[in-house]
Amino acid sequence: MIELRELHSNDEIAFRNANDEFNAHNPDFEFAFRFDCNTFTDYVQRVNGWSKGIDIGAFVPNTYLVAFLDKKVIGRVSLRHELNANLLKEGGYVGYGIVPSERRKGYAKEVLRLTLPFAKSLGLNKILLTCNDDNVGSWRTIEANGGTLQDKLYEPGMRVARRRYWIDLESK
Ligand SMILES: CC(C)(COP(=O)(O)OP(=O)(O)OC[C@H]1O[C@@H](n2cnc3c(N)ncnc32)[C@H](O)[C@@H]1OP(=O)(O)O)[C@@H](O)C(=O)NCCC(=O)NCCS
């Protein structure tokens, strides 16, 4: 059973293993944001402060959640509490990734399903999710969780169109 929760100080080995796997096999996906603290305890404090708006820099307040299967970190979610102009076009409320070795097992669908109550608890009644038109795994994950396609945004300079979906949280 997958558990989705905030990061704890004693998660260091599992978290580093997942980060190493992303860096080795999927370096274009930023698994651990701003992972440059002196100690892991400092990092946990930093990450968990973002939901309170502490030290967020250019980010909007966000909740960083880690997905565990037994003791292994299999992915992470970044849940933004509000949208800015960029997130409205790219990023939406939720960003997620599953470690390469655990893909195609239904975990992204489950991780997104587990994210929805967190989003609802922020007082949101619907959330925007975006993904590239050619990211089949991502849009199937969103559709499996009830996402309704708003549009496919295309602007000059984009490699592919960006799908924008809304998930209604009323029934979640
Ligand atoms: C996209 C991603 C999260 C999917 O994770 P996953 O755990 O493999 O997804 P699931 O196993 O839950 O599969 C979800 C659906 O997508 C399909 N799918 C997953 N990867 C796929 C792929 N590469 N090609 C085609 N379909 C794919 C699955 O078959 C499933 O479809 P179904 O509901 O019809 O059975 C994962 O590939 C990833 O982390 N990618 C890098 C980061 C990323 O792109 N994040 C999303 C940013 S918008």
The ligand as a Gaussian input file, in Angstrom:
#p B3LYP/6-31G(d) Opt

LIG

0 1
 C        4.361000      10.115000     -16.078000
 C        4.661000       9.173000     -14.913000
 C        4.373000       9.907000     -13.590000
 C        3.764000       7.939000     -15.018000
 O        4.019000       7.119000     -13.889000
 P        3.624000       5.573000     -13.862000
 O        3.668000       5.137000     -12.439000
 O        4.441000       4.826000     -14.832000
 O        2.101000       5.613000     -14.380000
 P        1.024000       4.477000     -14.144000
 O        1.701000       3.148000     -14.113000
 O        0.146000       4.849000     -13.006000
 O        0.217000       4.567000     -15.509000
 C       -0.798000       5.499000     -15.727000
 C       -1.374000       5.256000     -17.116000
 O       -0.435000       5.723000     -18.089000
 C       -0.018000       4.667000     -18.937000
 N        1.393000       4.876000     -19.150000
 C        2.350000       5.076000     -18.198000
 N        3.543000       5.303000     -18.793000
 C        3.305000       5.251000     -20.116000
 C        4.143000       5.393000     -21.250000
 N        5.458000       5.642000     -21.139000
 N        3.576000       5.265000     -22.476000
 C        2.267000       5.004000     -22.601000
 N        1.409000       4.870000     -21.570000
 C        1.948000       4.978000     -20.341000
 C       -0.323000       3.401000     -18.180000
 O       -0.508000       2.312000     -19.052000
 C       -1.600000       3.809000     -17.484000
 O       -2.668000       3.804000     -18.417000
 P       -4.055000       3.054000     -18.122000
 O       -4.728000       3.829000     -17.031000
 O       -4.781000       3.122000     -19.394000
 O       -3.687000       1.671000     -17.684000
 C        6.157000       8.714000     -14.934000
 O        6.448000       8.205000     -16.220000
 C        7.153000       9.804000     -14.600000
 O        7.463000      10.030000     -13.419000
 N        7.672000      10.514000     -15.628000
 C        8.652000      11.588000     -15.429000
 C        8.049000      12.788000     -14.720000
 C        6.782000      13.277000     -15.396000
 O        6.648000      13.279000     -16.613000
 N        5.855000      13.739000     -14.547000
 C        4.596000      14.291000     -14.989000
 C        4.788000      15.726000     -15.330000
 S        3.304000      16.413000     -16.061000

